[in-house]
């Protein structure tokens, strides 16, 4: 099992920045990729960004390209999401997820490609 704990959410004005963190514990060696998803009220959970632990492959949703940056600290088993130039439409609960390697998984941009999920952290961007 892998446990994921997110932190860093909060309230920020439009144009501001926040950094989320996701600390992984347990059988982290079994995980291959980490991702961030978000879910706004009344909407489906949507992909934000993913990264493999080696750091050599990332995948961003078009809506956050150029504004959000994902990074890892392998020594701490922690993934970070730096969010800049935030917009009101970025308001959502942000979830961290961990996925194991499967031959059928490629971009790690879908909910079904992940095995473990954090409890979520609220990000609210005011206009």
Order of alpha helices (4+ residues) and beta strands (2+ residues): beta-beta-beta-beta-beta-beta-beta-beta-beta-beta-beta
